[in-house]
Amino acid sequence: MPPTRYLMVDGHGDPNTDPSYAAALAALYPVAYALKFASKASGHDYVVPPLEGLWWAEHMASFTDARDKTVWDWTMMLAVPDWLGEHDVTAAVAAVRAKKTPPARLDDVHVSVLDEGLCVQTLRIGPFDAEGPVLEEMHSEFIPAQGLEMAGRHHEIYLGDPRRAAPEKLRTILRQPVRPAGE
């Protein structure tokens, strides 16, 4: 994967129950749309890309076996086109801050480059809570069988809106950065 710039917000805890997760998204999307509209006004329109997330925990079993989301750390992300610079992001944050009630976690929005390099990924269709067996197979069977080992945080790309799609129809790209084993 090539290096990619993202708007990011970091957090910890269960995305289904921890209010900081919803607050992170409530800060991320207004900045992304402010960037989009500013870019469109300057002649470069684009579609706000799908939400992405990096997920990690001290023990990988919290993703594959127990699914203990209370111990998960996360970074939620929206890709930023290369033609938008730091000044554009600063202006977008300022525009969102100027609104009547700016999002609570607006100060947590930052821009970083994610450079994952070599990755293994698969498209999964179904509810998020049923990902465990696919991740277990990817981590414990497929990756080692290719002479690779995990080399970064688990990455998910959400191709549908869970508020609008039935859980059995959700589409998620599950991505894992890897490197040759032993490097």
C-alpha angles and dihedrals in degrees: 000000000000119000108276131194117229141181101234141189121187127211150147135233144039110335090208097056111014110095091211089071094057089043090053091054091044088059098040100053099050090052091048092051093045087054091048094051093045090049092048090051088056093051101264111104122181140164117256101248126235121282115266131191139197113210131190143153138180090260121036090211087077085072101039109028116017096020088211099176093179089078096047123115118204147181116203115206147186118194118243121212115247094242092066113085136196091272090057091052092046090051092048092051090049091050091052091045090054092061119106094257111017117200116274095236097043091118089058094062110105138163121238138160117242113206107184100159115184112026142174115216143169136187112241124194117200143052120333092235091061095059094095098090093046091050091046091053092046094048101037104031117016100041096047091043088060092053091253138121132203114271110177147004123319108260127204129189115199112215096182140039111255089205090062107028128072110250092244089058099049112124119209131172108219109204130183123186111227142180134195109286114266098021 
